[in-house]
Amino acid sequence: MGEDGGFRVYALDHAQHIRTIRQRLESVRATHRENILDGSVRDWADYQRRVGVLEGIGEALHVCDEIEKAERA
């Protein structure tokens, strides 16, 4: 991170990399959602952890969006 604490986006070696990362993140997110919805959550703490994972994946997908925009510019 920079001195201002902001997130920096760096160019990728190949544009296909970001698409591959996005596809994998979306697959992992779908699996985590299914696990929450199928009743496999053990307790409130487990539910909170799993929702946190989903939020983290959402943030990662947001970063993918930023990288794609930077690559197009």
Phi and psi restraints in degrees (range 20) as a CNS / XPLOR table:
assign (resid 1 and name C) (resid 2 and name N)
       (resid 2 and name CA) (resid 2 and name C) 1.0 -77.8 20.0 2
assign (resid 2 and name N) (resid 2 and name CA)
       (resid 2 and name C) (resid 3 and name N) 1.0 178.5 20.0 2
assign (resid 2 and name C) (resid 3 and name N)
       (resid 3 and name CA) (resid 3 and name C) 1.0 -61.1 20.0 2
assign (resid 3 and name N) (resid 3 and name CA)
       (resid 3 and name C) (resid 4 and name N) 1.0 -29.4 20.0 2
assign (resid 3 and name C) (resid 4 and name N)
       (resid 4 and name CA) (resid 4 and name C) 1.0 -83.5 20.0 2
assign (resid 4 and name N) (resid 4 and name CA)
       (resid 4 and name C) (resid 5 and name N) 1.0 0.0 20.0 2
assign (resid 4 and name C) (resid 5 and name N)
       (resid 5 and name CA) (resid 5 and name C) 1.0 80.1 20.0 2
assign (resid 5 and name N) (resid 5 and name CA)
       (resid 5 and name C) (resid 6 and name N) 1.0 5.3 20.0 2
assign (resid 5 and name C) (resid 6 and name N)
       (resid 6 and name CA) (resid 6 and name C) 1.0 -78.3 20.0 2
assign (resid 6 and name N) (resid 6 and name CA)
       (resid 6 and name C) (resid 7 and name N) 1.0 166.4 20.0 2
assign (resid 6 and name C) (resid 7 and name N)
       (resid 7 and name CA) (resid 7 and name C) 1.0 -90.4 20.0 2
assign (resid 7 and name N) (resid 7 and name CA)
       (resid 7 and name C) (resid 8 and name N) 1.0 134.7 20.0 2
assign (resid 7 and name C) (resid 8 and name N)
       (resid 8 and name CA) (resid 8 and name C) 1.0 -107.5 20.0 2
assign (resid 8 and name N) (resid 8 and name CA)
       (resid 8 and name C) (resid 9 and name N) 1.0 136.5 20.0 2
assign (resid 8 and name C) (resid 9 and name N)
       (resid 9 and name CA) (resid 9 and name C) 1.0 -105.0 20.0 2
assign (resid 9 and name N) (resid 9 and name CA)
       (resid 9 and name C) (resid 10 and name N) 1.0 128.6 20.0 2
assign (resid 9 and name C) (resid 10 and name N)
       (resid 10 and name CA) (resid 10 and name C) 1.0 -111.3 20.0 2
assign (resid 10 and name N) (resid 10 and name CA)
       (resid 10 and name C) (resid 11 and name N) 1.0 148.8 20.0 2
assign (resid 10 and name C) (resid 11 and name N)
       (resid 11 and name CA) (resid 11 and name C) 1.0 -64.8 20.0 2
assign (resid 11 and name N) (resid 11 and name CA)
       (resid 11 and name C) (resid 12 and name N) 1.0 144.5 20.0 2
assign (resid 11 and name C) (resid 12 and name N)
       (resid 12 and name CA) (resid 12 and name C) 1.0 -89.9 20.0 2
assign (resid 12 and name N) (resid 12 and name CA)
       (resid 12 and name C) (resid 13 and name N) 1.0 161.2 20.0 2
assign (resid 12 and name C) (resid 13 and name N)
       (resid 13 and name CA) (resid 13 and name C) 1.0 -65.6 20.0 2
assign (resid 13 and name N) (resid 13 and name CA)
       (resid 13 and name C) (resid 14 and name N) 1.0 -34.3 20.0 2
assign (resid 13 and name C) (resid 14 and name N)
       (resid 14 and name CA) (resid 14 and name C) 1.0 -149.7 20.0 2
assign (resid 14 and name N) (resid 14 and name CA)
       (resid 14 and name C) (resid 15 and name N) 1.0 138.7 20.0 2
assign (resid 14 and name C) (resid 15 and name N)
       (resid 15 and name CA) (resid 15 and name C) 1.0 -61.5 20.0 2
assign (resid 15 and name N) (resid 15 and name CA)
       (resid 15 and name C) (resid 16 and name N) 1.0 -26.5 20.0 2
assign (resid 15 and name C) (resid 16 and name N)
       (resid 16 and name CA) (resid 16 and name C) 1.0 -64.4 20.0 2
assign (resid 16 and name N) (resid 16 and name CA)
       (resid 16 and name C) (resid 17 and name N) 1.0 -27.6 20.0 2
assign (resid 16 and name C) (resid 17 and name N)
       (resid 17 and name CA) (resid 17 and name C) 1.0 -58.7 20.0 2
assign (resid 17 and name N) (resid 17 and name CA)
       (resid 17 and name C) (resid 18 and name N) 1.0 -44.7 20.0 2
assign (resid 17 and name C) (resid 18 and name N)
       (resid 18 and name CA) (resid 18 and name C) 1.0 -66.9 20.0 2
assign (resid 18 and name N) (resid 18 and name CA)
       (resid 18 and name C) (resid 19 and name N) 1.0 -35.5 20.0 2
assign (resid 18 and name C) (resid 19 and name N)
       (resid 19 and name CA) (resid 19 and name C) 1.0 -66.3 20.0 2
assign (resid 19 and name N) (resid 19 and name CA)
       (resid 19 and name C) (resid 20 and name N) 1.0 -39.8 20.0 2
assign (resid 19 and name C) (resid 20 and name N)
       (resid 20 and name CA) (resid 20 and name C) 1.0 -64.5 20.0 2
assign (resid 20 and name N) (resid 20 and name CA)
       (resid 20 and name C) (resid 21 and name N) 1.0 -43.6 20.0 2
assign (resid 20 and name C) (resid 21 and name N)
       (resid 21 and name CA) (resid 21 and name C) 1.0 -62.6 20.0 2
assign (resid 21 and name N) (resid 21 and name CA)
       (resid 21 and name C) (resid 22 and name N) 1.0 -45.3 20.0 2
assign (resid 21 and name C) (resid 22 and name N)
       (resid 22 and name CA) (resid 22 and name C) 1.0 -59.9 20.0 2
assign (resid 22 and name N) (resid 22 and name CA)
       (resid 22 and name C) (resid 23 and name N) 1.0 -46.2 20.0 2
assign (resid 22 and name C) (resid 23 and name N)
       (resid 23 and name CA) (resid 23 and name C) 1.0 -60.5 20.0 2
assign (resid 23 and name N) (resid 23 and name CA)
       (resid 23 and name C) (resid 24 and name N) 1.0 -42.5 20.0 2
assign (resid 23 and name C) (resid 24 and name N)
       (resid 24 and name CA) (resid 24 and name C) 1.0 -66.1 20.0 2
assign (resid 24 and name N) (resid 24 and name CA)
       (resid 24 and name C) (resid 25 and name N) 1.0 -43.4 20.0 2
assign (resid 24 and name C) (resid 25 and name N)
       (resid 25 and name CA) (resid 25 and name C) 1.0 -62.8 20.0 2
assign (resid 25 and name N) (resid 25 and name CA)
       (resid 25 and name C) (resid 26 and name N) 1.0 -41.8 20.0 2
assign (resid 25 and name C) (resid 26 and name N)
       (resid 26 and name CA) (resid 26 and name C) 1.0 -64.9 20.0 2
assign (resid 26 and name N) (resid 26 and name CA)
       (resid 26 and name C) (resid 27 and name N) 1.0 -36.8 20.0 2
assign (resid 26 and name C) (resid 27 and name N)
       (resid 27 and name CA) (resid 27 and name C) 1.0 -65.8 20.0 2
assign (resid 27 and name N) (resid 27 and name CA)
       (resid 27 and name C) (resid 28 and name N) 1.0 -45.1 20.0 2
assign (resid 27 and name C) (resid 28 and name N)
       (resid 28 and name CA) (resid 28 and name C) 1.0 -63.6 20.0 2
assign (resid 28 and name N) (resid 28 and name CA)
       (resid 28 and name C) (resid 29 and name N) 1.0 -41.1 20.0 2
assign (resid 28 and name C) (resid 29 and name N)
       (resid 29 and name CA) (resid 29 and name C) 1.0 -62.5 20.0 2
assign (resid 29 and name N) (resid 29 and name CA)
       (resid 29 and name C) (resid 30 and name N) 1.0 -42.6 20.0 2
assign (resid 29 and name C) (resid 30 and name N)
       (resid 30 and name CA) (resid 30 and name C) 1.0 -62.3 20.0 2
assign (resid 30 and name N) (resid 30 and name CA)
       (resid 30 and name C) (resid 31 and name N) 1.0 -40.9 20.0 2
assign (resid 30 and name C) (resid 31 and name N)
       (resid 31 and name CA) (resid 31 and name C) 1.0 -63.9 20.0 2
assign (resid 31 and name N) (resid 31 and name CA)
       (resid 31 and name C) (resid 32 and name N) 1.0 -44.3 20.0 2
assign (resid 31 and name C) (resid 32 and name N)
       (resid 32 and name CA) (resid 32 and name C) 1.0 -64.2 20.0 2
assign (resid 32 and name N) (resid 32 and name CA)
       (resid 32 and name C) (resid 33 and name N) 1.0 -40.0 20.0 2
assign (resid 32 and name C) (resid 33 and name N)
       (resid 33 and name CA) (resid 33 and name C) 1.0 -61.7 20.0 2
assign (resid 33 and name N) (resid 33 and name CA)
       (resid 33 and name C) (resid 34 and name N) 1.0 -45.5 20.0 2
assign (resid 33 and name C) (resid 34 and name N)
       (resid 34 and name CA) (resid 34 and name C) 1.0 -58.7 20.0 2
assign (resid 34 and name N) (resid 34 and name CA)
       (resid 34 and name C) (resid 35 and name N) 1.0 -42.1 20.0 2
assign (resid 34 and name C) (resid 35 and name N)
       (resid 35 and name CA) (resid 35 and name C) 1.0 -63.6 20.0 2
assign (resid 35 and name N) (resid 35 and name CA)
       (resid 35 and name C) (resid 36 and name N) 1.0 -34.2 20.0 2
assign (resid 35 and name C) (resid 36 and name N)
       (resid 36 and name CA) (resid 36 and name C) 1.0 -71.4 20.0 2
assign (resid 36 and name N) (resid 36 and name CA)
       (resid 36 and name C) (resid 37 and name N) 1.0 -43.9 20.0 2
assign (resid 36 and name C) (resid 37 and name N)
       (resid 37 and name CA) (resid 37 and name C) 1.0 -75.3 20.0 2
assign (resid 37 and name N) (resid 37 and name CA)
       (resid 37 and name C) (resid 38 and name N) 1.0 -22.4 20.0 2
assign (resid 37 and name C) (resid 38 and name N)
       (resid 38 and name CA) (resid 38 and name C) 1.0 -84.0 20.0 2
assign (resid 38 and name N) (resid 38 and name CA)
       (resid 38 and name C) (resid 39 and name N) 1.0 2.3 20.0 2
assign (resid 38 and name C) (resid 39 and name N)
       (resid 39 and name CA) (resid 39 and name C) 1.0 86.3 20.0 2
assign (resid 39 and name N) (resid 39 and name CA)
       (resid 39 and name C) (resid 40 and name N) 1.0 14.0 20.0 2
assign (resid 39 and name C) (resid 40 and name N)
       (resid 40 and name CA) (resid 40 and name C) 1.0 -84.3 20.0 2
assign (resid 40 and name N) (resid 40 and name CA)
       (resid 40 and name C) (resid 41 and name N) 1.0 0.6 20.0 2
assign (resid 40 and name C) (resid 41 and name N)
       (resid 41 and name CA) (resid 41 and name C) 1.0 -69.6 20.0 2
assign (resid 41 and name N) (resid 41 and name CA)
       (resid 41 and name C) (resid 42 and name N) 1.0 128.4 20.0 2
assign (resid 41 and name C) (resid 42 and name N)
       (resid 42 and name CA) (resid 42 and name C) 1.0 -78.6 20.0 2
assign (resid 42 and name N) (resid 42 and name CA)
       (resid 42 and name C) (resid 43 and name N) 1.0 -40.6 20.0 2
assign (resid 42 and name C) (resid 43 and name N)
       (resid 43 and name CA) (resid 43 and name C) 1.0 -162.4 20.0 2
assign (resid 43 and name N) (resid 43 and name CA)
       (resid 43 and name C) (resid 44 and name N) 1.0 -177.9 20.0 2
assign (resid 43 and name C) (resid 44 and name N)
       (resid 44 and name CA) (resid 44 and name C) 1.0 -60.4 20.0 2
assign (resid 44 and name N) (resid 44 and name CA)
       (resid 44 and name C) (resid 45 and name N) 1.0 -41.7 20.0 2
assign (resid 44 and name C) (resid 45 and name N)
       (resid 45 and name CA) (resid 45 and name C) 1.0 -63.5 20.0 2
assign (resid 45 and name N) (resid 45 and name CA)
       (resid 45 and name C) (resid 46 and name N) 1.0 -41.1 20.0 2
assign (resid 45 and name C) (resid 46 and name N)
       (resid 46 and name CA) (resid 46 and name C) 1.0 -64.5 20.0 2
assign (resid 46 and name N) (resid 46 and name CA)
       (resid 46 and name C) (resid 47 and name N) 1.0 -42.5 20.0 2
assign (resid 46 and name C) (resid 47 and name N)
       (resid 47 and name CA) (resid 47 and name C) 1.0 -59.9 20.0 2
assign (resid 47 and name N) (resid 47 and name CA)
       (resid 47 and name C) (resid 48 and name N) 1.0 -47.0 20.0 2
assign (resid 47 and name C) (resid 48 and name N)
       (resid 48 and name CA) (resid 48 and name C) 1.0 -60.7 20.0 2
assign (resid 48 and name N) (resid 48 and name CA)
       (resid 48 and name C) (resid 49 and name N) 1.0 -41.9 20.0 2
assign (resid 48 and name C) (resid 49 and name N)
       (resid 49 and name CA) (resid 49 and name C) 1.0 -62.4 20.0 2
assign (resid 49 and name N) (resid 49 and name CA)
       (resid 49 and name C) (resid 50 and name N) 1.0 -45.1 20.0 2
assign (resid 49 and name C) (resid 50 and name N)
       (resid 50 and name CA) (resid 50 and name C) 1.0 -65.8 20.0 2
assign (resid 50 and name N) (resid 50 and name CA)
       (resid 50 and name C) (resid 51 and name N) 1.0 -39.7 20.0 2
assign (resid 50 and name C) (resid 51 and name N)
       (resid 51 and name CA) (resid 51 and name C) 1.0 -65.4 20.0 2
assign (resid 51 and name N) (resid 51 and name CA)
       (resid 51 and name C) (resid 52 and name N) 1.0 -37.7 20.0 2
assign (resid 51 and name C) (resid 52 and name N)
       (resid 52 and name CA) (resid 52 and name C) 1.0 -61.6 20.0 2
assign (resid 52 and name N) (resid 52 and name CA)
       (resid 52 and name C) (resid 53 and name N) 1.0 -39.3 20.0 2
assign (resid 52 and name C) (resid 53 and name N)
       (resid 53 and name CA) (resid 53 and name C) 1.0 -61.6 20.0 2
assign (resid 53 and name N) (resid 53 and name CA)
       (resid 53 and name C) (resid 54 and name N) 1.0 -44.9 20.0 2
assign (resid 53 and name C) (resid 54 and name N)
       (resid 54 and name CA) (resid 54 and name C) 1.0 -60.3 20.0 2
assign (resid 54 and name N) (resid 54 and name CA)
       (resid 54 and name C) (resid 55 and name N) 1.0 -41.1 20.0 2
assign (resid 54 and name C) (resid 55 and name N)
       (resid 55 and name CA) (resid 55 and name C) 1.0 -64.2 20.0 2
assign (resid 55 and name N) (resid 55 and name CA)
       (resid 55 and name C) (resid 56 and name N) 1.0 -40.1 20.0 2
assign (resid 55 and name C) (resid 56 and name N)
       (resid 56 and name CA) (resid 56 and name C) 1.0 -63.8 20.0 2
assign (resid 56 and name N) (resid 56 and name CA)
       (resid 56 and name C) (resid 57 and name N) 1.0 -41.2 20.0 2
assign (resid 56 and name C) (resid 57 and name N)
       (resid 57 and name CA) (resid 57 and name C) 1.0 -64.9 20.0 2
assign (resid 57 and name N) (resid 57 and name CA)
       (resid 57 and name C) (resid 58 and name N) 1.0 -39.2 20.0 2
assign (resid 57 and name C) (resid 58 and name N)
       (resid 58 and name CA) (resid 58 and name C) 1.0 -59.6 20.0 2
assign (resid 58 and name N) (resid 58 and name CA)
       (resid 58 and name C) (resid 59 and name N) 1.0 -41.5 20.0 2
assign (resid 58 and name C) (resid 59 and name N)
       (resid 59 and name CA) (resid 59 and name C) 1.0 -63.8 20.0 2
assign (resid 59 and name N) (resid 59 and name CA)
       (resid 59 and name C) (resid 60 and name N) 1.0 -41.4 20.0 2
assign (resid 59 and name C) (resid 60 and name N)
       (resid 60 and name CA) (resid 60 and name C) 1.0 -62.9 20.0 2
assign (resid 60 and name N) (resid 60 and name CA)
       (resid 60 and name C) (resid 61 and name N) 1.0 -39.2 20.0 2
assign (resid 60 and name C) (resid 61 and name N)
       (resid 61 and name CA) (resid 61 and name C) 1.0 -66.6 20.0 2
assign (resid 61 and name N) (resid 61 and name CA)
       (resid 61 and name C) (resid 62 and name N) 1.0 -34.8 20.0 2
assign (resid 61 and name C) (resid 62 and name N)
       (resid 62 and name CA) (resid 62 and name C) 1.0 -62.6 20.0 2
assign (resid 62 and name N) (resid 62 and name CA)
       (resid 62 and name C) (resid 63 and name N) 1.0 -41.2 20.0 2
assign (resid 62 and name C) (resid 63 and name N)
       (resid 63 and name CA) (resid 63 and name C) 1.0 -63.0 20.0 2
assign (resid 63 and name N) (resid 63 and name CA)
       (resid 63 and name C) (resid 64 and name N) 1.0 -39.7 20.0 2
assign (resid 63 and name C) (resid 64 and name N)
       (resid 64 and name CA) (resid 64 and name C) 1.0 -58.2 20.0 2
assign (resid 64 and name N) (resid 64 and name CA)
       (resid 64 and name C) (resid 65 and name N) 1.0 -42.6 20.0 2
assign (resid 64 and name C) (resid 65 and name N)
       (resid 65 and name CA) (resid 65 and name C) 1.0 -58.9 20.0 2
assign (resid 65 and name N) (resid 65 and name CA)
       (resid 65 and name C) (resid 66 and name N) 1.0 -45.3 20.0 2
assign (resid 65 and name C) (resid 66 and name N)
       (resid 66 and name CA) (resid 66 and name C) 1.0 -62.7 20.0 2
assign (resid 66 and name N) (resid 66 and name CA)
       (resid 66 and name C) (resid 67 and name N) 1.0 -40.9 20.0 2
assign (resid 66 and name C) (resid 67 and name N)
       (resid 67 and name CA) (resid 67 and name C) 1.0 -65.8 20.0 2
assign (resid 67 and name N) (resid 67 and name CA)
       (resid 67 and name C) (resid 68 and name N) 1.0 -44.0 20.0 2
assign (resid 67 and name C) (resid 68 and name N)
       (resid 68 and name CA) (resid 68 and name C) 1.0 -60.8 20.0 2
assign (resid 68 and name N) (resid 68 and name CA)
       (resid 68 and name C) (resid 69 and name N) 1.0 -41.2 20.0 2
assign (resid 68 and name C) (resid 69 and name N)
       (resid 69 and name CA) (resid 69 and name C) 1.0 -63.4 20.0 2
assign (resid 69 and name N) (resid 69 and name CA)
       (resid 69 and name C) (resid 70 and name N) 1.0 -42.5 20.0 2
assign (resid 69 and name C) (resid 70 and name N)
       (resid 70 and name CA) (resid 70 and name C) 1.0 -65.4 20.0 2
assign (resid 70 and name N) (resid 70 and name CA)
       (resid 70 and name C) (resid 71 and name N) 1.0 -36.7 20.0 2
assign (resid 70 and name C) (resid 71 and name N)
       (resid 71 and name CA) (resid 71 and name C) 1.0 -68.2 20.0 2
assign (resid 71 and name N) (resid 71 and name CA)
       (resid 71 and name C) (resid 72 and name N) 1.0 -32.3 20.0 2
assign (resid 71 and name C) (resid 72 and name N)
       (resid 72 and name CA) (resid 72 and name C) 1.0 -77.7 20.0 2
assign (resid 72 and name N) (resid 72 and name CA)
       (resid 72 and name C) (resid 73 and name N) 1.0 -20.4 20.0 2
